[in-house]
Amino acid sequence: MAKKSISIKLPLELVEMMDELVAMGRFPNRSELVRVAVEEVIKKELFFPGFAVPSRRPIEV
């Protein structure tokens, strides 16, 4: 599959949590974590619209 690079801005808290998941070995890097997260939201929105992820949730730390 062809890939395209994009730029995003995220709250510092999210980036810190992403780095923790990468450090734990759950993802090889931030890019892969974001790719998987975006893919999951798209799948839920397209295939399970009644169970869609809310567009904005507060960050629980």
ABEGO torsion letter per residue (X at the ends): XBBBBBBBBBBAAAAAAAAAAAAAGABABAAAAAAAAAAAAAAAAAABAAABBBABBBBBX
